[in-house]
Each structure stands twice: as C-alpha cells, then as structure tokens.
Amino acid sequence: MKRFIRIILLVFFSVALIFLLLNLIFPLQFKIDYSQVVTAENGVIIHAYLNKDEKWRMKAELHEISPQLKKAFLYKEDKHFYYHPGVDPFAMARAVANNVLRRQKTSGASTITMQVARLLYPAKRTYYNKIREIFRAFQLELLYSKEEIFALYLNLAPYGGNIEGVKAASLLYYGRTPDMLSLSQAVTLTIIPNRPTSLRPGKNNTLLEKEKNKWLKRLSDNRIFPQEEIANALTEPVTIRRIAAPADAPQLSARMIASYPSLPVIRTTISALLQKKAETITYNYIQRLKLINVHNAAVLVIENKTGNVSAYVGSADFGDAMHGGEVDGIAAIRSPGSTLKPLVYALAIDKGLITPKTIIDDIPVNFAGYKPENFNSRFNGKVTAEKALAYSLNIPAVKLLDETGVAYFTGKLRQAGFATVARNSNNMGLSMVLGGCGVSLFELGGLYCAFANEGIYRPLKLLAGDTTRLSSPVISPAATFMIDEILTMPVRPDLPNNYESSMHVPKIAWKTGTSYGRRDAWSIGFNKKYTIAVWVGNFDGTGVPELTGADMATPLLFNLFNSLDYNSGNDWFVPPAMLDFRLVCSESGLPPGEDCTDQVSDYFIPGISAYKKCTHLKEVFVSADEKFSYCMRCLPEAGYKKKKFPNEDPALLAWYRSNHVTFHAPPPHNPSCTRVFSESPPRITSPVNEKEYLVQKGQQEELELKCIVPDDVAFVYWYINNVFFRKSKPDESVFFVPVAGTVKISCSDDQGRNSNCTIRITNY
C-alpha cells in the first residue's frame, strides 16, 4: 500500500514538475483587444467603437451580469465550474465512454475554463490541440480566479458575425446592457455561443426560439428558476434582430478615445439625460437659423460644484457633412469677442483700480497706434464701470487692460487653462480683450465656472472618478461677487430682441461676445448649479450680418437654462465677508469730498479699493463778469471771485467740444497774463510718437495731425521738422504729406506750451 502511495505521489509530483516546466517554456500570454465604449456617468453606453480587428467585443464586468444570466450560463456550460481545477474529470470520463461506446462524438467535456483557453488560442479540434487546451486551462486556473475566468468567457463567447462577448451581443441584439435582460433573453444568449452560425440572431429566429424553449424546460425540470418566471419566458417570442451600436455624443467620444486609447470602458461625467436634452434643444434651434445661413452651434454644460461636464454638444448636427457637422466646436480655437472682459474688470477691482460705480471715460483713445472703437461705433463720454461692462463697451475694457497690464492678464488666462493664449502670450496686445486671441468654448466654460465658484479655477472634468483636486484662485471672492452682480443686471443691450427669449429670462449671470466680421456668436451664463457656454456660427468661418451673441447665442442659452434648471432662481450668490458697502460720489465713483452732494451706495474691498477722495470740482479765480479766469500770477487785487468748475480730463473736454456736448468750462485765461505755462502742454494724439509709417512710393498719402489741449486754448501751431506748417483750432483736423525719413512734429498752443513727437516714414 505504501509503495502504491509512493508511486501515486511520484506520478503527481512528476506531472506537476512537467507542468511547471512547460509553464515556463510556454507561458500563458494574451491580450484581449476590446472595443472601446464611452459611457455616461451612470454607466449607460453613449458611444461604441469597433476594435482593431473590426469586431464588436465590449468588456463586461461581472457586476454587469444579471444573476439569471450567470445561472443560465453555469447550468448549461459547466455545472461544476467552481469545483474543478480547470478540467472536469467526471465529465471527461463520461464523454470518452459515450464516444467510445457509440463510436461517434455525442457529448463534449469542455469546461468554461477550457473554452476560454480555446477562445484565446483558437485551433482545429484535434486530440493534440485538446491536450494543449487542457494545459492552458490549468494555466488559467493557476493564474486567475474563477470569477476572472468566467468574466473572460463572457467577453470572448462568439455570437455570430463580428459580435463577441455577452455585452456586445446584449447591446447589439436587444439594445440594453446584460444586467437588464429578461429571463427569455438571458437564456437565448446562453445557447448561441455553441452554435453561433446556425443560431445567429435575426437569421433563423424560429430555430433559435425552439432551442431557447428546450433549454427553458430543462431549467424548469431542474428548478433553476421559479416556475412562474419560466412560464413567462416561454411565452416571450424571439423577435431578435441586429441593431446599430450607440453613437451619441460623437465629438466627446472621439476626444475621450484620443485621450484614453488603452481604456476599454471610458466612463465620462456626462449626464445621459442632460446630454440628450441639450442635443435636442441645440439641433432644433439651429434648424431655424439655417434660414439666415447659420449652420453650426456648440454647447457645454458644467456642474459648478464638481467641475464635471454634464453635457458636451460638439455640433448641432453631426450628420451635416456639408457644413462640417463632424467638427468639435467645443475644442475649436476661435476669437472670443467680448467674453474675456469680465476677467479684466475683476482684475482691475482686485488691483484697487475700480469699483462698480467708478467713472470711466468712454471716448476715442489712441494706444500707440491702436484705436479701438465700440461695437456700434459710438462713444458715451462718462460711464460707470458696471455700465461699461454690462453694455460691453470696448474703450473702457481696453483702458483697464492697459492699466492692469497685458502680461498680468495673460498670466491669469494661463492659470485658467487657456493653452493657445499661453503659447502666444509674448505676441498678445491690448486687442485681446476685444477678441484678438484664440480660445475654445471649453476654456471659456472653465473660466466662467470660476466666476460661479468665488474665483477659484478648477480644471473641468470629463472622466468620471477623476480625483484631481487641482485648484487655483484667479480672482478674489469679492471681485467675483461684484462681477456676478453686474452680469445679472436686467437692463442691458445684449438681451435678445425676440419676444420669446425676453419673456422667459432665467435667473443667471451672463456675458455675450461677437467676433470681428460676425463670425462667432458667444453667450456664457451661470447660476449656482450650472455654467452653460454656447457658441453659434459657421465652422468654415463664414460671417453673417445678423450673427451677434445677443441675438443668436443668448436665446439658445436661455432655452437651455429654462429646460435644464428652471427653478434655480431662489438659490443665489451671497456677498463674501471681505466685501463691504460705502457711499461714493456719483460724479467719480470715489469716496465723497466736500463738494459731493449726489452720493450713491457702492461695493468696495477694504484695504484694496481706492480711498482717495473725490475732486470732481476745481476752484477757479474768475473776473466779476466771469469773462476771464486768472492764475495766481495775474490775479488782480480786486474785482474777482472764486467759482467751481468740473475738474475733467482735457481729452474728455476735447471730445465734448468735437461732439458739441454742452459742458460747464472755465472762461478763457486772462489774455494780459505774461506767464508761460509749463503744465498741460498739447498732447499729440496723431501721429503716434516713435512709430513707423509705411507710405506707398509715388503716392501723395496724407497723415493726420491731431492734439488735445486744455479748454483755455483757442489756437495751436503745427511745425514739421522745425518749419512752421499751419495754425488751426484745437479740434480741427490737419493733414500733411510726409516725406521718407525721420520726421519731427511739434505742436504749440497760444499759451506758449509745446510738445514734440518723432516718426519714421518708410516707402514701399
């Protein structure tokens, strides 16, 4: 007996040693090429792709398999799956006996593990290959758990044509995931893998139904499922047919596939419900705009609290190949129009340059040759900062960018994830605040999401489960709140002109933008819950006269908010602790001085906002009849009085004069005064000092001479290269024909004050 035991042990260890040796020589190596699928946050598949072999093989996890489907598979394929080491010796002995006695193959003995081995290493069914299959089965059992092996089987089982795996079969035959199958559907999917050709769904449903009912009766006889469930399954007909794979959110899906090429299942942050709503609203809206030759739109919906992208509509109609419907409008780089202005104002607030009631001059200005104009080519004189932003005036925005600094501004945009701006920051100028740079809807959505989160920027998330906690304070909570309040103002020119949108204005803060040439219309809004960014236009860059952010993009923005978050108005932003109120002079927006009688309430940041008192009036000595003014040098001993006049910038007064705006100015200075003034010399605004001008050779091209002077000046005198040119009134435009080379231009006023500028003329 002992000898027999020793022989058995020797045989066992020899076999084990041989197996281990073969395992080293022929290791188990495989890599399953799955079809990549993109899912919504709840796991619903929104887009699926063929794998590299042009097969539909979608990876299924065991939690996606219903208990009914699992029971049916184990009963039919391998009742002792959890009890054998990869090979069922009793089943194998029974199969050998039956095959020998009947001299034909009547039953097989392949376990689920052996079938996995055969699917991983397909080969002709020979005795040699069967032995190799058994060897691979032992390897699988050695390296993987039973659950992992069962999952491999479910993912590799053939289902006819180019469909492999129970998940792909469930989705492409029933339009649902395996955990949602009925008992009849589950049993149907268990019987196809053994005969994937003859039982191919849609090809011979009559035979498939017959086989399904046969197995349902066997399951009933063995009481695998309740009799009532089996009875219902027997009455369910097989009307199975192949359907198309999900292909929703195509631009988002392509973006995710490119970002995560090795993930078989990419679970996004997208809400399937919000995505479908946003797609439908955008599609229906753009159909109406096609009548005016506007064919494309893109929409991004962001959940503010998490930074998760809840809806990603890359284009209104992906199938519109004629108008580039496959383009991803959310990732496309375009001119932002005025959408960056809120950040400029917020930075100016944080630097103490302005508060909402600060007065800014909206008049023509020349920044070293750059002369911005407002959208309607009109100027407004003195405006508050809040009105300048609410009305999207260009001049105040450019002035504030000039004061805050372009480098500082681009640094903040870089901090907020603006990649194109970051790459080209050295070439950026003041025009960027009016659209002179490249941004994407995705980047703008992230920036405005920061306005909804107390100025904290967090990178937007597209991948569910992304635990990245990166955050960066772009602006202060106080500045953020002030901008939020301004962008909520109901009286503003960028309200849509159509009746429907004006009647249903949601409780949101929003900003519009229109690029040069009316190629891009933007509208981006937010409330406590969502930030929604909208772009409308044509992907090929075709401009349309009617295309503005207010009239084309904002109605869509309103539709989206009213549909996705209609009852959000009760929850709104609250002032942060660092914010306070104060009274300011309505003439300047500064803390009131002794002459400030008209005062208004204004937000400010203690210790940051300007505290200099208002001096909007200045005291001037005038004659008794108020015909002349005096300086201290020519002040008479008697016959004069003191009077207060507006203390305005000479440039504003010059604009008043040129536009015939009535204003209260001091009378002309005493003509008998012999003092030569050194202060306030003429300011030459054209041409620009130290600038090069290109003039076509042989052409008599003219350059304009223009200046700004104090209001007590009646005439100015122009000199070209120290040679007198002509006398003119201060608001009169003068032209001259330049010659090539360096040109010195001088301007003197009738008070003896003088200024110079030098330009270079180059012929081409």
C-alpha positions, 0 to 999 in steps of 0.5 A: 500500500505504501509503495502504491502511495509512493508511486501515486505521489511520484506520478503527481509530483512528476506531472506537476514538475512537467507542468511547471516546466512547460509553464515556463517554456510556454507561458500563458500570454494574451491580450484581449483587444476590446472595443472601446465604449464611452459611457455616461456617468451612470454607466449607460453606453453613449458611444461604441467603437469597433476594435482593431480587428473590426469586431464588436467585443465590449468588456463586461464586468461581472457586476454587469451580469444579471444573476439569471444570466450567470445561472443560465450560463453555469447550468448549461456550460459547466455545472461544476465550474467552481469545483474543478481545477480547470478540467472536469474529470467526471465529465471527461470520463463520461464523454470518452465512454459515450464516444467510445461506446457509440463510436461517434462524438455525442457529448463534449467535456469542455469546461468554461475554463477550457473554452476560454483557453480555446477562445484565446488560442483558437485551433482545429479540434484535434486530440493534440490541440485538446491536450494543449487546451487542457494545459492552458486551462490549468494555466488559467486556473493557476493564474486567475480566479474563477470569477476572472475566468468566467468574466473572460468567457463572457467577453470572448463567447462568439455570437455570430458575425463580428459580435463577441462577448455577452455585452456586445451581443446584449447591446447589439441584439436587444439594445440594453446592457446584460444586467437588464435582460429578461429571463427569455433573453438571458437564456437565448444568449446562453445557447448561441455561443455553441452554435453561433452560425446556425443560431445567429440572431435575426437569421433563423429566429424560429430555430433559435426560439425552439432551442431557447424553449428546450433549454427553458424546460430543462431549467424548469425540470431542474428548478433553476428558476421559479416556475412562474418566471419560466412560464413567462419566458416561454411565452416571450417570442424571439423577435431578435434582430441586429441593431446599430451600436450607440453613437451619441455624443460623437465629438466627446467620444472621439476626444475621450478615445484620443485621450484614453486609447488603452481604456476599454470602458471610458466612463465620462461625467456626462449626464445621459439625460442632460446630454440628450436634452441639450442635443435636442434643444441645440439641433432644433434651434439651429434648424431655424437659423439655417434660414439666415445661413447659420449652420453650426452651434456648440454647447457645454454644460458644467456642474459648478460644484464638481467641475464635471461636464454634464453635457458636451454638444460638439455640433448641432448636427453631426450628420451635416457633412456639408457644413462640417457637422463632424467638427468639435466646436467645443475644442475649436480655437476661435476669437472670443469677442467680448467674453474675456472682459469680465476677467479684466474688470475683476482684475482691475477691482482686485488691483484697487483700480475700480469699483462698480460705480467708478467713472470711466471715460468712454471716448476715442483713445489712441494706444500707440497706434491702436484705436479701438472703437465700440461695437456700434461705433459710438462713444458715451463720454462718462460711464460707470464701470458696471455700465461699461461692462454690462453694455460691453463697451470696448474703450473702457475694457481696453483702458483697464487692460492697459492699466492692469497690464497685458502680461498680468492678464495673460498670466491669469488666462494661463492659470485658467487653462487657456493653452493657445493664449499661453503659447502666444502670450509674448505676441498678445496686445491690448486687442485681446480683450476685444477678441484678438486671441484664440480660445475654445468654448471649453476654456471659456466654460472653465473660466466662467465656472470660476466666476460661479465658484468665488474665483477659484479655477478648477480644471473641468472634468470629463472622466468620471472618478477623476480625483484631481483636486487641482485648484487655483484662485484667479480672482478674489471672492469679492471681485467675483461677487461684484462681477456676478452682480453686474452680469445679472443686471436686467437692463442691458443691450445684449438681451435678445430682441425676440419676444420669446427669449425676453419673456422667459429670462432665467435667473443667471449671470451672463456675458455675450461676445461677437467676433470681428466680421460676425463670425462667432456668436458667444453667450456664457451664463451661470447660476449656482448649479450650472455654467452653460457656454454656447457658441453659434456660427459657421465652422468654415468661418463664414460671417453673417450680418445678423450673427451677434451673441445677443441675438443668436447665442443668448436665446439658445442659452436661455432655452437651455437654462429654462429646460435644464434648471428652471427653478434655480432662481431662489438659490443665489450668490451671497456677498463674501465677508471681505466685501463691504458697502460705502457711499461714493460720489456719483460724479467719480465713483470715489469716496465723497469730498466736500463738494459731493452732494449726489452720493450713491451706495457702492461695493468696495474691498477694504484695504484694496479699493481706492480711498482717495477722495473725490475732486470732481470740482476745481476752484477757479479765480474768475473776473466779476463778469466771469469773462476771464479766469486768472492764475495766481500770477495775474490775479488782480487785487480786486474785482474777482471771485472764486467759482467751481468748475468740473475738474475733467480730463482735457481729452474728455473736454476735447471730445465734448467740444468735437461732439458739441456736448454742452459742458460747464468750462472755465472762461478763457485765461486772462489774455494780459497774463505774461506767464508761460505755462509749463503744465498741460502742454498739447498732447499729440494724439496723431501721429503716434510718437516713435512709430513707423509709417509705411507710405506707398512710393509715388503716392501723395498719402496724407497723415493726420495731425491731431492734439488735445489741449486744455479748454483755455486754448483757442489756437495751436501751431503745427511745425514739421521738422522745425518749419512752421506748417499751419495754425488751426483750432484745437479740434480741427483736423490737419493733414500733411504729406510726409516725406521718407525719413525721420520726421519731427512734429511739434505742436504749440498752443497760444499759451506758449506750451509745446510738445514734440513727437518723432516718426519714421516714414518708410516707402514701399 
